[in-house]
């Protein structure tokens, strides 16, 4: 790969709010969220008039953003784990930017087709999006466009929880164990086990799996602990059990 030659003198620049660097940046949970946020600022700066927004369809057609989300190819031995499609990666990145308060989402419908309009999360935009949801405003030059109520938040999958809480590459072995765990344990238990691992700063799948096994073997009534909070199992127990069951180190 040819290294970047450097920025020319007096090159064009894209303004980014200082609070993004001092407050929001440290809360981002993936490189994809950072790439999405920066590309949003770039596209928004090139918009004219008011209100200014970037559509999800624009991001889906943005070759620079898609190339960044694709990242470098990684070679791995054995069967490759399930790889999210580019649309799924972009959707997760946008969802993260909305969850962290960088973007405001306004889902709209025009002639039976839906799209998401993404605004900077700022007071004027907050007011506008709120009025749009109440049917008090229409977007310029799009009189048939109406706001659509946002759908209820979906429960994150075990892969989403792993990527958010553990943040490591999902190997084929881990992908297999995640699939088995998703079928074996209630979704509520899985979410609570990941939360417990984060609280204990034990960010490993071995620790999460040990918690789930302890709850299954010791009982966990009504989706929570009985009496006092259950103590997380020792990951060493999980490792020993894994070797016993699969004949290999996890």
C-alpha positions in Angstrom: 0.0 0.0 0.0 1.3 3.4 -1.0 1.6 5.7 2.1 -0.4 8.9 2.3 1.7 11.8 0.9 0.4 14.3 3.3 -2.0 17.3 3.4 -1.4 20.2 1.1 -1.2 23.7 2.5 -4.5 25.5 3.1 -6.5 22.3 2.4 -10.2 22.3 3.0 -11.3 21.2 6.5 -14.5 19.8 8.0 -15.7 21.3 11.3 -16.3 18.8 14.1 -17.7 20.0 17.5 -15.0 20.1 20.2 -17.3 18.1 22.6 -17.0 15.2 20.2 -13.3 14.8 21.1 -13.6 15.8 24.8 -16.7 13.9 25.7 -18.2 11.6 23.1 -15.1 10.0 21.5 -14.2 8.0 24.6 -17.7 6.5 24.8 -17.6 5.0 21.3 -17.5 1.2 21.3 -16.1 0.4 17.9 -14.0 1.8 15.0 -17.1 1.5 12.8 -19.0 4.0 15.0 -16.0 6.5 14.7 -15.8 6.1 11.0 -19.6 6.6 10.6 -19.6 9.7 12.8 -16.6 11.3 11.0 -18.1 10.6 7.6 -21.4 12.1 8.8 -19.7 15.3 9.7 -18.0 15.4 6.3 -21.3 14.9 4.4 -23.3 17.3 6.6 -20.8 20.1 6.1 -21.5 20.0 2.4 -25.2 20.4 2.8 -26.9 23.7 2.2 -30.0 25.4 3.7 -32.0 24.3 6.6 -32.7 21.7 8.0 -29.5 19.9 7.2 -29.4 16.1 7.4 -27.7 13.1 5.9 -29.9 10.2 4.8 -29.1 6.5 5.6 -29.4 5.9 1.9 -26.5 8.4 1.3 -24.3 6.5 3.8 -25.2 3.2 2.1 -24.0 4.6 -1.2 -20.9 6.2 0.2 -18.0 4.3 -1.2 -15.4 5.8 1.1 -17.4 4.9 4.2 -18.1 1.4 2.9 -14.4 0.8 2.2 -13.5 2.0 5.7 -16.0 -0.3 7.3 -14.8 -3.3 5.2 -11.3 -2.9 6.7 -8.3 -5.1 5.9 -8.8 -8.7 5.2 -7.9 -11.1 7.9 -6.7 -14.7 7.3 -7.7 -17.3 9.8 -7.3 -21.1 10.0 -10.4 -23.2 10.0 -13.9 -22.2 8.9 -14.5 -18.4 9.0 -17.0 -17.1 11.6 -20.2 -15.5 10.4 -19.3 -12.1 8.9 -22.0 -9.3 9.1 -23.0 -7.9 5.8 -21.9 -4.3 4.9 -25.5 -3.2 5.5 -25.5 -4.8 9.0 -22.2 -3.2 9.9 -23.4 0.2 8.8 -26.7 -0.2 10.6 -24.9 -1.1 13.8 -22.6 1.9 13.4 -25.5 4.2 12.9 -27.4 2.7 15.8 -24.3 3.3 18.0 -24.0 6.9 17.0 -27.6 7.4 17.8 -27.3 5.6 21.1 -24.3 7.8 22.1 -26.2 11.0 21.3 -24.2 12.0 18.3 -27.0 11.7 15.8 -30.8 12.1 15.8 -32.8 9.7 13.7 -36.0 10.6 11.9 -37.5 7.7 10.1 -39.7 9.0 7.2 -41.9 7.5 4.5 -42.5 8.8 1.0 -44.5 7.1 -1.6 -44.3 3.8 0.3 -40.5 3.9 0.7 -38.8 4.5 4.0 -35.5 6.2 4.8 -33.8 7.4 7.9 -32.8 11.1 8.1 -29.8 11.7 10.4 -29.4 15.0 12.1 -26.7 16.4 14.3 -27.9 16.1 17.9 -28.2 19.8 18.8 -31.0 21.9 20.2 -32.4 23.3 16.9 -32.4 19.8 15.4 -33.9 18.3 18.5 -36.8 20.7 18.3 -37.3 20.1 14.6 -37.3 16.3 14.9 -39.8 16.5 17.8 -42.1 18.7 15.7 -41.8 16.4 12.8 -42.9 13.5 14.9 -45.9 15.5 16.0 -46.8 16.3 12.4 -46.2 20.0 12.8 -43.6 20.4 10.0 -42.7 18.9 6.6 -39.3 18.9 5.0 -38.7 21.4 2.2 -39.4 20.1 -1.3 -40.8 16.8 0.0 -44.4 17.5 0.9 -45.5 13.9 0.8 -42.9 12.9 3.4 -44.3 12.0 6.8 -42.5 10.9 10.0 -42.8 7.3 11.0 -42.8 6.3 14.7 -39.5 4.6 15.7 -39.9 0.8 16.2 -39.3 -0.7 19.7 -35.7 -1.4 20.4 -34.7 -5.0 19.6 -32.9 -7.2 22.1 -29.2 -7.4 21.1 -27.9 -10.7 19.9 -25.2 -12.6 21.7 -22.8 -11.6 19.0 -23.7 -7.9 19.5 -23.2 -8.4 23.3 -19.8 -10.0 22.7 -18.6 -7.3 20.4 -19.7 -4.6 22.8 -18.5 -6.1 26.0 -15.5 -8.2 25.0 -14.3 -6.4 21.9 -12.1 -9.2 20.6 -12.2 -10.9 17.2 -14.7 -13.7 17.1 -12.8 -16.8 16.2 -14.6 -19.9 14.6 -14.4 -21.7 18.0 -15.9 -18.7 19.9 -18.6 -18.3 17.2 -19.6 -22.0 17.7 -19.8 -21.5 21.5 -21.8 -18.3 21.2 -24.3 -20.1 19.0 -24.6 -23.0 21.5 -25.0 -20.6 24.4 -27.7 -18.6 22.6 -29.7 -21.8 22.2 -29.0 -23.1 25.7 -29.6 -20.0 28.0 -32.4 -17.5 28.1 -31.6 -14.2 26.4 -32.1 -12.3 29.6 -29.5 -14.4 31.4 -27.0 -13.9 28.5 -27.3 -10.1 28.7 -27.0 -10.1 32.5 -23.9 -12.3 32.4 -22.2 -9.9 30.0 -23.1 -7.0 32.2 -21.7 -8.8 35.3 -18.4 -9.5 33.4 -18.1 -5.8 32.5 -18.8 -4.8 36.1 -16.1 -7.1 37.4 -13.8 -6.0 34.6 -13.4 -9.6 33.5 -13.9 -9.1 29.8 -13.6 -12.6 28.5 -16.0 -15.1 27.0 -14.6 -17.7 29.5 -15.8 -15.6 32.4 -19.3 -15.0 30.8 -19.7 -18.7 30.1 -18.7 -19.5 33.6 -21.4 -17.2 35.0 -24.1 -18.8 32.8 -23.0 -22.4 33.7 -23.2 -21.5 37.4 -26.6 -20.0 37.1 -27.8 -23.1 35.2 -26.4 -25.5 37.7 -27.2 -23.5 40.9 -30.5 -22.1 39.9 -31.5 -18.6 39.0 -35.1 -17.8 39.6 -37.2 -15.3 37.7 -34.3 -14.3 35.4 -32.3 -12.9 38.3 -30.4 -14.1 41.3 -32.2 -15.5 44.3 -31.6 -13.8 47.7 -28.3 -12.2 47.0 -26.5 -11.6 43.7 -25.0 -14.8 42.5 -21.2 -14.9 42.6 -19.6 -15.3 39.2 -18.0 -18.7 38.7 -14.2 -19.0 38.5 -13.2 -19.1 34.8 -10.8 -21.9 35.6 -13.8 -24.1 36.3 -15.1 -23.3 32.8 -11.7 -24.0 31.2 -11.5 -27.4 33.0 -15.0 -28.3 32.0 -14.3 -27.1 28.4 -11.3 -29.4 28.1 -13.4 -32.3 29.5 -16.2 -31.8 27.1 -14.3 -30.8 23.9 -10.8 -32.2 24.5 -9.1 -28.9 23.9 -8.2 -25.6 25.6 -10.8 -22.8 24.9 
